Amino acid sequence: MLKQIRSFLSRDDDERGPDGKPKVTLQRALDRDWLEIWYQPKFNLQTRKMVGAEALIRVRHPELGVLPPGVFLPGASEAAMMALTERVIAAGLRDWEDCAAVGAPEIKLAVNVPAGAFVEMPIARMIREGRPRSKAWSGLILEVTEDQVMNDLEVANEVANELRAQNCGLAVDDFGAGYSSLARLRQLPFTELKIDRAYVTDCDTDRTNAGMLETIVELAKRFDLKTVAEGIETPHESHKLQGIGCAVGQGYLFARPMSKDDFIAKLQRYTGVQRAPERSRWNPFAGQPARLRTS
């Protein structure tokens, strides 16, 4: 009976692979409301206080369970990516209100945005119209990969200026993965650098990685940019990053990605504030977000 229910929920018309399992695409997940926003917390490496979180996308498939982006994002159409981007931004704006409700208005949420969205979508206007109206709103961080933004620095700078007016900033994701990064750092319109995890791994013992990290952190300080280290997995890596002055850390050492409800519950344990009455359940992937319109 359970197998029949799963088959019905995943629909028998789904394309299946050689192993008989259904193939999951972003468009199919959008059409069937399978997408969820998960969050991975970020911590101040000096105080160990939670200061933010990155929004991550997951699919909760009725037959296959929870799936990471690597399963359903490859091959996604531009239209599907734009629809996903709009909904993730809407979720980031709205979910801050739940952070504030449990006594953590200072939490700064970050969402990943493809560089093409800055051209195809009125992102600054979307944020202006959909942002929380509270004076305590800490803003939103939009993360874009280094290689993407290098293709059009003029557009990136224009969007960055518009976002600053809304208390939002741009973060370059996977910084250090590109080859021209250090030479062109001053051209990047960012407020935050997320250091590629390739340099974080074994940075306490790998002299090359340690040297690269020291260079990146020092340059970031010169340009008044916050540094965020991704993929921290051991206390030794954390201590090394703390010692060279990296500001924020993110990784399995501190917390794995978790559902939004688990993230809010974790915040509540930090603050000790009783959660406000549950608001009506809202799914940013169930059709066009009510508060954001692109036309």
Buried (B, 14 or more C-beta within 10 A) or exposed (E): EEEEEBBEEBEEEBEEEEEEEBEBBBBBBBEBEBBBBBBBBBBBBEEEEBBBBBBBBBBBBBBBEBBEBEBBBEEBEEEBBBBBBBBBBBBBBBBBBBBBBBBBBEBBBBBBBBBBBBEBBBBBBBBBEBBBEEEEBBBBBBBBBBBBBBEBEEBBBBBBEBBBEBEBBBBBBBBBBBEEBBEEBEEBBBBBBBBBBEBBBBBBEBEEBBEBBBBBBEBBEEEEBBBBBBBBBBEBBBEBBBEBBBBBBBBEBBBEBBBBEBBBEBBBEBBEBEBEEEEEEEEBBEEEBEBBEBE
